[in-house]
């Protein structure tokens, strides 16, 4: 029985029911997305800590391009039914919104 809170497109019929050791399209795209996530994490640190202005600008450009690639890979996986999300209950969203909306008064700039 499918989960009512699951957000996903139908999974492609191209994937075998029992997977062997060989990589399929989903494996390759998933590997690319995992690599992109790792790169953006590392590049975030590099951009933040680059002391040379031009190096900072170049790294920031690479970071933005990498984020865009991550988004493209995510969209490809989602469109093929290879990436699923769980919808949160409305009540839990409202509780979180109420909890964190009070924190804005603590921000130094309004």
Backbone torsions as a table, in degrees:
resi	resn	phi	psi	omega
1	UNK	NA	125.0	-178.5
2	UNK	-68.2	147.8	178.3
3	UNK	-74.8	126.1	-177.7
4	UNK	-66.6	-24.5	-178.7
5	UNK	-90.6	2.9	-176.7
6	UNK	-83.2	133.3	177.9
7	UNK	-110.4	112.0	-178.7
8	UNK	-166.3	155.4	170.9
9	UNK	-87.0	160.6	177.9
10	UNK	-60.3	142.0	179.7
11	UNK	-72.8	143.2	-179.6
12	UNK	-63.7	141.9	177.5
13	UNK	-77.5	-2.8	-178.5
14	UNK	-73.1	-19.5	-177.6
15	UNK	-82.3	137.1	178.4
16	UNK	-70.0	149.9	178.5
17	UNK	-65.9	-43.3	176.1
18	UNK	-112.2	117.5	-173.6
19	UNK	-90.7	135.6	174.6
20	UNK	-89.9	-170.0	-176.7
21	UNK	-75.5	-14.9	-178.1
22	UNK	-73.5	150.2	179.9
23	UNK	-84.9	138.5	175.4
24	UNK	-109.7	-176.0	-177.6
25	UNK	-58.0	-42.6	-179.8
26	UNK	-61.1	-42.2	179.6
27	UNK	-61.7	-43.6	-179.3
28	UNK	-65.0	-44.4	-179.6
29	UNK	-67.9	-40.4	178.2
30	UNK	-62.4	-40.8	177.3
31	UNK	-63.3	-41.6	177.8
32	UNK	-63.4	-41.5	179.1
33	UNK	-65.7	-41.7	177.7
34	UNK	-62.1	-41.0	178.2
35	UNK	-64.7	-43.2	178.0
36	UNK	-59.7	-43.0	179.9
37	UNK	-62.2	-43.0	178.3
38	UNK	-62.9	-43.9	-179.6
39	UNK	-63.2	-43.1	-179.7
40	UNK	-65.1	-37.9	176.6
41	UNK	-60.7	-46.5	-178.5
42	UNK	-69.1	-41.7	-179.8
43	UNK	-66.7	-32.8	176.0
44	UNK	-56.9	-43.6	179.1
45	UNK	-66.6	-45.0	-178.9
46	UNK	-61.6	-43.0	179.5
47	UNK	-63.6	-44.0	-177.8
48	UNK	-64.3	-32.1	-173.3
49	UNK	-104.9	1.0	179.5
50	UNK	-70.8	123.3	-177.8
51	UNK	-90.3	-25.3	-179.9
52	UNK	-84.8	129.8	-172.5
53	UNK	-60.1	-46.4	-178.4
54	UNK	-68.6	-38.0	175.9
55	UNK	-61.4	-43.0	177.8
56	UNK	-58.6	-46.2	-179.0
57	UNK	-64.2	-42.7	179.5
58	UNK	-64.7	-44.3	179.2
59	UNK	-65.2	-37.1	179.4
60	UNK	-66.1	-38.4	175.8
61	UNK	-62.6	-45.2	178.7
62	UNK	-63.2	-40.5	178.2
63	UNK	-60.1	-46.4	179.9
64	UNK	-63.3	-41.4	177.9
65	UNK	-64.2	-37.5	179.1
66	UNK	-68.3	-40.5	175.3
67	UNK	-60.0	-42.1	178.5
68	UNK	-63.4	-39.4	177.5
69	UNK	-65.1	-40.1	177.1
70	UNK	-59.5	-44.3	-178.8
71	UNK	-64.0	-41.7	177.9
72	UNK	-61.4	-43.2	179.2
73	UNK	-67.2	-40.9	176.7
74	UNK	-59.5	-48.2	-180.0
75	UNK	-60.1	-40.8	177.9
76	UNK	-61.4	-44.9	179.2
77	UNK	-64.9	-43.4	-178.4
78	UNK	-65.2	-43.1	-179.6
79	UNK	-62.5	-29.6	-180.0
80	UNK	-91.9	2.8	179.5
81	UNK	77.4	19.6	-177.8
82	UNK	-96.9	-5.2	-179.0
83	UNK	-133.7	120.0	-177.0
84	UNK	-116.5	146.3	177.2
85	UNK	-121.6	154.7	176.2
86	UNK	-106.3	125.7	176.6
87	UNK	-74.8	137.6	179.1
88	UNK	-88.8	151.0	177.8
89	UNK	-67.6	141.7	-177.3
90	UNK	-57.2	-38.8	-178.9
91	UNK	-62.5	-41.6	179.5
92	UNK	-67.1	-36.3	176.9
93	UNK	-64.0	-43.0	-179.9
94	UNK	-65.6	-38.7	178.3
95	UNK	-63.4	-44.1	179.4
96	UNK	-64.8	-40.6	179.4
97	UNK	-62.5	-43.3	179.7
98	UNK	-65.3	-41.8	-178.6
99	UNK	-61.7	-46.0	-173.5
100	UNK	-88.7	-17.0	178.9
101	UNK	-66.5	-30.0	177.7
102	UNK	-68.3	-22.3	-178.8
103	UNK	-70.2	-22.1	-176.1
104	UNK	-62.7	-24.9	178.9
105	UNK	-69.4	-16.1	-179.7
106	UNK	-89.9	-7.3	-179.6
107	UNK	-67.8	143.1	-178.7
108	UNK	-69.6	-24.3	-178.9
109	UNK	-121.5	133.6	-178.3
110	UNK	-106.7	NA	NA
